Amino acid sequence: MKTKSSKSAPKAALHKTDVISSCDCLVGFLSGEKVNKSTIDYEVERIVNIQPVFKKYGLLNGEPQTKSQIVDGRKGYLSRFVYCPYCGEKLNWKQVLSNCL
């Protein structure tokens, strides 16, 4: 009769850690697009750059927003997650925003 070795439990915990560290966490949605940790800077920069064109053609109400205004969760432009829906890691918003601003 075979029994499970006690070595299988640490591998499971190690595997979960590997998944969390390798996940490009989904941080939220901006203008209907998924935003990951690695793409937040690009997405916010794209919004900032297109706003003057929208303003020129009358497609933007009000004044163009700055990067910090766009990523501010209280303004409603970026819907922000607290936890990554893929790996469950709690998002460190100070770190995410430091890469963006």
C-alpha atoms as one frame of an Amber mdcrd trajectory, in Angstrom:
protein
   0.000   0.000   0.000   1.417   3.374  -1.023   1.126   6.424   1.157   1.545
  10.032   0.180   4.834  11.502   1.164   4.967  14.615   3.276   6.891  16.347
   0.473   3.752  17.059  -1.593   2.390  19.737   0.763   5.371  22.138   0.479
   5.267  21.824  -3.317   1.644  22.975  -3.355   2.510  26.025  -1.265   5.518
  26.729  -3.442   3.396  26.444  -6.576   0.917  29.046  -5.257   3.788  31.423
  -4.499   5.165  30.924  -8.011   1.763  31.765  -9.511   1.442  34.963  -7.470
   4.926  36.171  -8.309   4.555  35.359 -12.002   1.078  36.924 -12.384   0.790
  40.221 -14.246  -2.038  41.270 -11.966  -5.181  42.806 -13.383  -5.510  46.090
 -11.488  -8.752  47.395 -12.986 -10.414  48.880 -16.038  -9.743  52.212 -17.743
 -11.977  53.361 -20.604 -13.334  49.848 -20.905  -9.885  48.284 -21.332  -8.271
  45.822 -18.951  -5.297  47.348 -17.162  -2.495  45.176 -15.758   0.466  46.157
 -13.614   2.706  46.113 -16.670   0.368  48.166 -18.902  -0.979  50.836 -16.545
   1.667  53.385 -17.536   0.992  52.864 -21.253  -2.806  53.049 -20.854  -2.735
  56.223 -18.740  -0.216  57.876 -21.072  -2.436  57.011 -24.037  -5.443  58.696
 -22.378  -3.393  61.796 -21.472  -2.079  62.114 -25.041  -5.464  61.746 -26.761
  -7.325  64.270 -24.574  -6.028  67.407 -26.384  -7.238  65.961 -29.698 -10.655
  65.269 -28.188 -10.730  68.821 -26.774  -9.796  70.279 -30.183 -12.760  68.594
 -31.868 -15.231  69.263 -29.033 -15.381  65.649 -27.871 -14.094  66.346 -24.346
 -16.245  68.088 -21.773 -14.186  70.127 -19.352 -10.417  70.269 -19.172  -7.969
  67.429 -19.906  -7.074  65.344 -16.848  -3.573  64.767 -15.519  -2.128  61.297
 -14.911  -2.748  61.565 -11.173  -6.383  62.591 -11.751  -6.952  59.651 -14.101
  -5.602  57.010 -11.709  -7.329  58.504  -8.654  -9.945  55.913  -7.714 -12.274
  58.588  -6.301 -12.685  60.271  -9.709 -14.142  57.187 -11.389 -11.886  57.049
 -14.454 -10.009  53.947 -13.330 -12.008  51.214 -11.654  -9.511  49.749  -9.221
  -9.378  46.274  -7.735  -8.176  45.545  -4.211  -7.162  41.966  -5.090  -6.059
  40.461  -8.401  -8.925  38.301  -9.693  -6.438  35.816 -11.195  -3.993  35.076
  -8.376  -5.663  36.668  -5.328  -2.690  38.863  -4.447  -3.558  42.077  -2.597
  -2.538  44.948  -4.855  -0.054  47.450  -3.490  -1.454  50.626  -5.037   1.453
  52.792  -3.885   3.819  50.576  -5.865   1.495  50.369  -8.901   1.041  54.145
  -9.023   4.749  54.839  -8.500   5.361  52.994 -11.786   2.731  55.151 -13.461
   3.289  58.690 -12.174
